[in-house]
Amino acid sequence: AAFFLQARQRGLLVANGVAGPIESQIRNRDRLKKPSSLFSNLPSKLLFLRLPGIHLNRTKALGIAARLGRDSRGLLISAAVLFAVAIAIWIANWITFWIEISLASSRQGLTWWFTLVAAIAIAKTIHEFAHVAACRAVGAECREVGVMLLLGIPCLYCDVSELWTVSSRRSRVLVSAAGMLAETFIAAFATLVWVFTAPSILHDVALMLMVFCSVSTIIINANPLLRYDRYFILSDTLGVPNL
């Protein structure tokens, strides 16, 4: 009954004619169910709390991004070239990198921390919107984008559950990988900014974005043991739902 109720609320199930026994069961269950208090399921809410999100309209920006996403081969080639250039730059400047990363990490100014947090937030927003654009590009809709609290830390999420209607396994894998590809692109672009700018806040923020958008993506999103992007990539690659 809970499954059918959720499907109805999300618009995935449409009933025609007189309501059947499932909806009667749902109504009876809701009448008998005690009203939930603020502190019900408190332990699970402390670990994971998903706040209501918004449904994205067919904005012009998303339409352009979706059209770009359809040319996945060109985007992947461009990203691979940029990433290779960034790796070459990092190898050529690896001594300078380790010296400057320690200096940037020791900064204490309020302006520095505010700029760094804003840059990371923008990077994570681009990560989620890459999933949305890729989902639109393969013909599915992103029903919700919002914020969830993971161990008390606010994180963005996007609901691409409609992706199951896409029959192409390759398309589903690309949608799951879109966020990591976007962060890899940001890390590579930040490398170019870092190497071509003089010491400044922009220089140091680009350096920290290099590390954050590459290391965090590998440790968290690319870890198949966590239920994030790589988990769903592996699930679609192997053809095994719910690993």
Secondary structure as GFF3:
##gff-version 3
##sequence-region A 1 243
A	DSSP	alpha_helix	2	9	.	.	.	ID=ss1
A	DSSP	alpha_helix	21	32	.	.	.	ID=ss2
A	DSSP	alpha_helix	42	47	.	.	.	ID=ss3
A	DSSP	beta_strand	48	50	.	.	.	ID=ss4
A	DSSP	alpha_helix	60	70	.	.	.	ID=ss5
A	DSSP	alpha_helix	72	92	.	.	.	ID=ss6
A	DSSP	alpha_helix	94	105	.	.	.	ID=ss7
A	DSSP	alpha_helix	110	137	.	.	.	ID=ss8
A	DSSP	beta_strand	144	150	.	.	.	ID=ss9
A	DSSP	beta_strand	153	159	.	.	.	ID=ss10
A	DSSP	three_ten_helix	161	165	.	.	.	ID=ss11
A	DSSP	alpha_helix	169	195	.	.	.	ID=ss12
A	DSSP	alpha_helix	201	216	.	.	.	ID=ss13
A	DSSP	pi_helix	217	221	.	.	.	ID=ss14
A	DSSP	alpha_helix	229	238	.	.	.	ID=ss15
###
